C-alpha cells in the first residue's frame, strides 16, 4: 500500500466526508519520503550530509553579511535555511493558540503554513475540486475564485445572491443552491465578506450552521477568513464560523476547512503567511496536513522562512494585540466616516449604499442606466479617484481601509459629481 493509500484509508476510517470529497489529485497527494523527509529523520545526527544548503557543518546558516545583517532580532536559521513544508512548528502552535481563543477546546488539526491565504485556497482546491464539483459562493464574490476554482481545477462556481430581501445574509438562497447540486459540493463562505464588507447578524448564524451541519453530505465547507474579526457593528458575527461548524460537524458527512492568515490579522500584507486548519483532528487531521505539505512541495517547495520568522516574532511580542487594536480603532474611524458620508446621498438617487458593517470595503449600488465601468474610468480621468467596479451588480467597491477619514466626504462628493455627468 502506498503512502497516499494509507492516508486515504485513515480518512475513510476517521473522516469519511473528507475521504469522499477528495479530488483525484487530492487522493494521490502524500508528502514524499524524499530529501526533506530523509533530512528530518537525520536531524539528530552528528554529521549531516543530506540537504543541499550551505551551513557551517553544525546546522548554522552561512549567509553573506550583506543579507544576514538585516535580520535584526530574527533567528538566522529560521529565516535563511530550508524549513518544513508545513511551516515553523512554533508558528503553527502559536497560531492555533491565537485562533483557539474562540474554539473553547474544540479539537482540530494543527494549522499548516501556506504562502498566503490565496495559496491556502489553491491547496484546498487541489484537495477537493475538479470537473464535476460545484462550488457554492454568494455573489458578488472575489474575482480570484474564478481563477482558483474554475480555471485551475475545472470546478463550477454556482452563485446565489449574497443578500436576501431584508438585506441580511441569504441562508435560504444557499439552501436552494445546495438542493440543486447534482454531484459533489463545496460551500465557500467569506465573513466578513469581500466585496460587501458584511458579517451576518448573530441571530442569522444558527440557521446557517444548522443548514450546513444537517446536510446529508459528503460536504466540504471552506471558510475564507481573510478579514476575520474586523467587525464594527454590535450584534454582528465576530468569531469564525469554523468553530460553530466544527463543534457540531459529523465527520461522516461534513469537513470544515479554515483558511486564514497574517495578511489582515497581523496587517502583514506583503509577508504571504497563511494557514489551513481542518475540523478533522487526530490522525485524520495529520493525514490532511500531510496532503497539504505534498501540494506545497509540488509547487513552492516550502513556505518562505523570513516572513514566517517575522510573524513568529510578532506573535511573541507582548504588545501585539494592543498594537493591532490601535490600527483597528483607526480603521473603525474610517468606516464611521464612510457611513456618515454615504448617509448624505439623497434617498432615491442614482447611488445607493448597500449594507456594510465589517471588513475593509463598502459597496455602493449604481443606477442601472449607468455603466459602472464607464463610471469608474470617468472617476479616474476627470476626478482623480480610484475605486473598483463590480459589474455583476452594477456597484462600486470603496476601500475605506486605504482612505483617510477626513478624505471620505470628498470621495463621496466626487463620485456624486461623476455620476451626475453620465
C-alpha positions in Angstrom: 0.0 0.0 0.0 1.4 3.4 -1.0 1.6 6.3 1.5 -1.2 8.1 -0.3 -3.4 5.0 0.0 -2.6 4.8 3.7 -3.6 8.4 4.2 -6.8 7.8 2.3 -7.6 4.8 4.4 -7.1 6.8 7.6 -9.6 9.4 6.2 -12.1 6.7 5.2 -12.0 5.4 8.8 -11.9 8.7 10.8 -13.2 11.4 8.4 -15.4 9.8 5.7 -16.7 13.1 4.4 -13.2 14.2 3.7 -12.3 10.9 2.0 -15.4 11.0 -0.2 -14.7 14.6 -1.2 -11.1 14.3 -2.3 -10.4 15.0 -5.9 -8.3 12.6 -8.0 -5.3 14.8 -7.3 -6.2 15.0 -3.6 -6.3 11.2 -3.3 -2.9 11.0 -5.0 -1.2 13.5 -2.7 1.2 12.3 0.0 4.3 14.0 1.2 7.2 12.0 -0.4 9.9 10.1 1.5 12.4 12.2 -0.4 15.1 14.7 0.6 13.1 16.8 3.1 11.8 13.8 4.9 15.1 12.0 5.0 16.8 15.2 6.2 14.3 15.5 9.0 15.0 11.8 10.0 18.7 12.6 10.2 18.2 15.9 12.2 19.9 14.4 15.3 23.0 13.1 13.6 26.4 14.5 14.3 27.4 14.6 10.6 24.8 15.8 8.2 25.3 15.3 4.5 21.7 15.4 3.5 20.1 18.6 2.2 21.6 20.9 -0.3 22.2 24.1 1.7 25.4 25.8 2.8 25.9 25.5 6.6 28.9 25.5 9.0 28.5 21.7 9.4 26.7 22.1 12.7 23.3 23.3 11.3 24.0 27.1 11.4 23.4 29.3 8.4 26.4 30.8 6.5 24.6 33.6 4.7 26.6 36.6 3.5 26.6 39.6 5.8 25.0 41.9 3.2 21.9 39.8 3.7 22.1 38.4 7.3 22.9 41.8 8.8 19.3 43.0 8.1 17.8 40.2 10.2 17.9 42.1 13.5 16.1 40.1 16.2 15.4 37.2 13.9 17.0 33.7 14.3 19.1 33.3 11.2 18.3 29.6 10.9 14.6 30.3 10.8 14.9 32.9 8.1 17.8 31.7 6.0 17.7 27.9 5.9 15.2 25.4 4.4 12.3 24.8 6.6 9.5 22.3 7.0 6.8 22.1 4.2 4.1 22.6 6.9 5.9 25.7 8.3 7.7 26.6 11.5 6.3 24.4 14.3 6.3 27.2 16.9 4.5 29.5 14.5 1.8 26.8 13.8 1.3 26.2 17.5 1.1 29.9 18.4 -1.4 30.5 15.5 -3.6 27.6 16.8 -3.5 29.1 20.3 -4.5 32.5 18.9 -7.4 31.2 16.8 -8.5 28.7 19.5 -9.4 31.6 21.8 -12.8 31.3 20.1 -12.7 27.5 20.0 -13.3 26.7 23.6 -11.4 23.4 23.4 -12.8 22.2 20.1 -10.3 19.7 18.6 -8.8 20.5 15.2 -5.8 19.7 13.1 -2.6 21.7 13.8 -2.6 24.6 11.2 -0.3 24.1 8.2 1.6 27.2 7.0 1.0 28.2 3.4 2.2 31.1 1.2 -0.6 33.5 1.9 -4.4 32.9 2.1 -4.7 32.7 -1.7 -2.2 29.8 -1.7 -4.3 28.2 1.1 -7.4 28.4 -1.1 -5.4 27.0 -4.0 -4.3 24.0 -2.0 -7.9 23.5 -0.7 -8.9 23.4 -4.4 -6.1 20.9 -5.1 -7.6 18.6 -2.4 -11.3 18.9 -3.2 -12.0 20.4 -6.6 -12.1 19.0 -10.1 -14.6 18.9 -13.0 -18.0 17.9 -11.7 -17.6 19.6 -8.4 -19.9 22.6 -7.7 -18.6 25.4 -5.5 -21.4 27.4 -3.9 -20.4 31.1 -3.4 -22.7 34.1 -2.7 -22.5 36.8 -5.4 -20.8 39.1 -5.9 -17.6 37.4 -4.8 -13.8 37.9 -5.0 -12.9 37.5 -8.7 -9.8 35.4 -7.9 -12.2 32.5 -7.0 -12.8 32.0 -10.7 -9.1 31.5 -11.4 -8.6 29.3 -8.3 -11.5 27.0 -8.7 -12.7 27.1 -12.3 -9.6 28.0 -14.4 -7.2 25.9 -12.4 -9.3 22.9 -11.5 -12.4 22.8 -13.8 -14.9 23.1 -10.9 -18.0 25.1 -11.5 -18.9 28.1 -9.3 -22.6 28.2 -8.5 -23.7 31.7 -7.3 -26.6 32.8 -5.3 -27.4 36.4 -4.1 -25.5 37.4 -1.0 -28.3 39.5 0.4 -31.9 38.4 0.9 -34.9 40.7 0.6 -34.2 42.1 4.1 -30.6 42.9 3.3 -29.3 40.1 5.5 -27.2 37.1 4.6 -29.2 34.9 2.2 -29.3 31.5 4.0 -32.4 30.5 2.1 -30.5 31.2 -1.2 -27.7 28.9 0.0 -30.3 26.2 0.9 -31.8 26.4 -2.6 -28.4 26.2 -4.2 -27.5 23.1 -2.1 -30.7 21.5 -3.1 -29.8 21.9 -6.8 -26.4 20.3 -6.6 -26.1 17.3 -8.9 -22.7 15.8 -7.7 -20.2 16.8 -5.0 -20.4 20.2 -3.4 -18.1 22.6 -1.7 -19.6 25.6 0.1 -17.4 28.7 0.4 -18.2 31.4 3.0 -16.2 34.6 3.5 -17.2 36.6 6.6 -16.5 39.5 6.8 -17.0 39.5 3.1 -15.2 40.9 0.1 -16.5 42.9 -1.7 -19.6 43.5 0.5 -17.8 44.3 3.8 -20.5 42.4 5.7 -20.8 40.0 8.5 -24.1 38.3 9.4 -26.2 39.2 12.4 -25.8 36.8 15.3 -29.4 35.7 15.1 -28.8 34.6 11.5 -25.8 32.4 12.3 -27.8 29.5 13.9 -30.0 28.8 10.9 -26.9 28.9 8.6 -24.9 26.5 10.9 -27.9 24.2 11.2 -28.4 24.1 7.4 -24.8 23.0 6.9 -24.4 20.5 9.7 -27.6 18.8 8.8 -26.7 18.4 5.1 -26.6 14.7 4.3 -23.1 15.1 2.8 -20.5 14.5 1.9 -19.9 18.2 2.1 -16.8 20.4 2.5 -17.3 23.9 3.9 -14.4 26.3 3.3 -14.2 29.4 5.5 -12.2 32.2 3.8 -11.4 34.0 7.0 -9.2 36.7 5.4 -11.0 39.5 7.3 -11.6 37.5 10.5 -12.5 39.7 13.5 -12.7 43.0 11.7 -16.3 43.9 12.6 -17.6 47.4 13.5 -21.3 46.8 14.3 -22.7 45.4 17.6 -24.7 42.3 17.0 -22.7 41.1 14.0 -20.7 37.9 13.9 -17.1 38.4 15.1 -16.0 34.8 15.5 -15.1 32.5 12.7 -17.9 30.2 11.7 -15.3 27.4 11.8 -15.8 26.8 15.5 -19.6 26.6 15.5 -19.5 24.3 12.5 -16.6 22.1 13.8 -18.3 21.6 17.2 -21.3 20.1 15.5 -19.8 18.5 12.4 -20.4 14.8 11.9 -17.1 13.7 10.2 -19.1 11.1 8.2 -21.0 14.0 6.5 -19.0 17.2 6.9 -15.5 18.5 6.8 -14.8 22.2 7.6 -11.7 23.9 6.3 -10.4 27.2 7.8 -8.1 29.3 5.6 -6.7 32.4 7.2 -3.5 34.3 7.6 -1.3 37.1 8.8 -2.2 39.3 5.9 -5.1 41.2 7.6 -5.0 39.7 11.1 -1.4 40.9 11.7 -1.6 43.6 8.9 1.3 41.8 7.2 0.2 42.2 3.6 3.5 41.5 1.9 4.5 38.7 4.1 2.4 36.0 2.4 1.9 33.9 5.6 -1.3 31.9 5.6 -2.7 28.8 7.3 -5.0 25.9 6.7 -6.8 24.2 9.6 -9.2 21.3 9.4 -12.1 20.3 11.6 -10.6 16.8 11.5 -8.3 16.1 14.4 -6.0 13.3 15.4 -4.7 11.0 12.7 -7.3 12.3 10.1 -6.1 15.9 10.7 -2.5 14.7 10.3 -3.4 12.9 7.1 -4.9 16.1 5.6 -1.9 18.2 6.7 0.4 15.7 5.0 -1.6 16.2 1.8 -1.2 20.0 2.2 2.5 19.5 2.6 2.6 17.4 -0.6 0.8 20.1 -2.5 3.1 22.8 -1.2 6.1 20.6 -2.0 4.9 20.2 -5.6 4.6 24.0 -6.2 6.6 26.3 -4.0 8.5 23.6 -2.1 8.3 25.3 1.4 6.8 28.4 2.8 9.3 31.3 3.0 11.4 31.5 6.1 11.9 35.3 6.6 8.2 36.1 6.7 7.4 33.2 9.0 10.2 34.3 11.3 8.8 37.8 11.4 5.3 36.6 12.0 6.5 34.4 14.9 8.4 37.3 16.4 5.3 39.4 16.2 3.0 36.8 17.8 5.5 36.5 20.7 5.6 40.3 21.2 3.8 41.3 24.4 2.1 44.3 22.8 0.9 42.7 19.5 -2.8 42.7 20.4 -2.7 46.3 21.7 -0.9 47.5 18.6 -3.3 45.7 16.2 -6.3 47.1 18.2 -4.8 50.6 17.8 -4.9 50.2 14.0 -8.4 48.7 14.1 -9.6 51.6 16.1 -8.3 53.9 13.3 -10.0 51.7 10.7 -13.3 51.9 12.6 -13.0 55.7 12.4 -12.6 55.4 8.6 -15.6 53.1 8.5 -17.7 55.6 10.5 -16.6 58.4 8.3 -17.6 56.5 5.2 -21.0 55.7 6.8 -21.5 59.4 7.6 -20.6 60.5 4.1 -22.8 57.8 2.4 -25.7 59.0 4.6 -25.6 62.3 2.8 -26.6 60.7 -0.5 -30.1 61.7 -1.5 -32.7 59.0 -1.0 -34.0 57.6 -4.3 -30.9 58.9 -6.1 -28.6 57.2 -8.5 -26.3 55.9 -5.8 -27.5 53.6 -3.1 -25.2 52.3 -0.3 -25.5 48.5 0.4 -25.4 47.1 4.0 -21.9 47.3 5.4 -20.7 46.5 8.9 -17.2 44.9 8.7 -14.0 44.2 6.7 -12.2 46.7 4.5 -14.9 47.6 2.0 -18.3 49.1 1.3 -20.5 48.7 -1.8 -22.5 51.5 -3.4 -25.1 50.3 -6.0 -25.2 52.5 -9.1 -28.4 53.2 -11.1 -28.8 50.6 -13.8 -28.8 53.2 -16.6 -25.2 54.0 -15.8 -22.4 51.7 -16.9 -20.4 51.2 -13.8 -17.2 50.5 -15.7 -17.6 53.8 -17.6 -18.2 55.5 -14.2 -15.0 54.0 -12.8 -13.0 55.3 -15.8 -14.7 58.7 -15.6 -13.6 58.9 -11.9 -10.0 58.2 -12.8 -9.9 60.5 -15.8 -11.9 63.5 -14.6 -11.9 63.4 -10.8 -8.6 61.7 -9.8 -10.5 59.0 -7.9 -9.7 55.3 -7.9 -12.4 52.7 -7.0 -13.2 49.1 -8.0 -16.2 48.4 -10.3 -18.4 45.3 -9.6 -20.3 44.9 -12.9 -22.2 41.8 -11.7 -24.4 44.1 -9.5 -23.5 47.4 -11.1 -21.8 48.7 -8.0 -18.6 50.4 -6.8 -16.4 49.0 -4.1 -14.9 51.6 -1.8 -11.8 50.5 0.1 -12.2 52.7 3.2 -9.2 50.9 4.6 -6.9 52.9 2.4 -8.8 56.2 2.5 -8.3 58.7 5.4 -11.4 59.6 7.4 -11.0 63.3 6.6 -11.0 62.5 2.9 -14.2 60.5 2.9 -16.7 63.3 2.3 -14.6 64.5 -0.7 -14.5 60.9 -2.1 -18.3 60.6 -2.0 -18.7 64.2 -3.4 -16.5 63.3 -6.4 -18.4 60.1 -7.0 -21.7 62.0 -7.0 -20.2 64.5 -9.5 -19.1 61.8 -11.8 -22.4 60.1 -11.6 -24.3 63.2 -12.4 -22.2 63.7 -15.6 -23.3 60.3 -17.1 
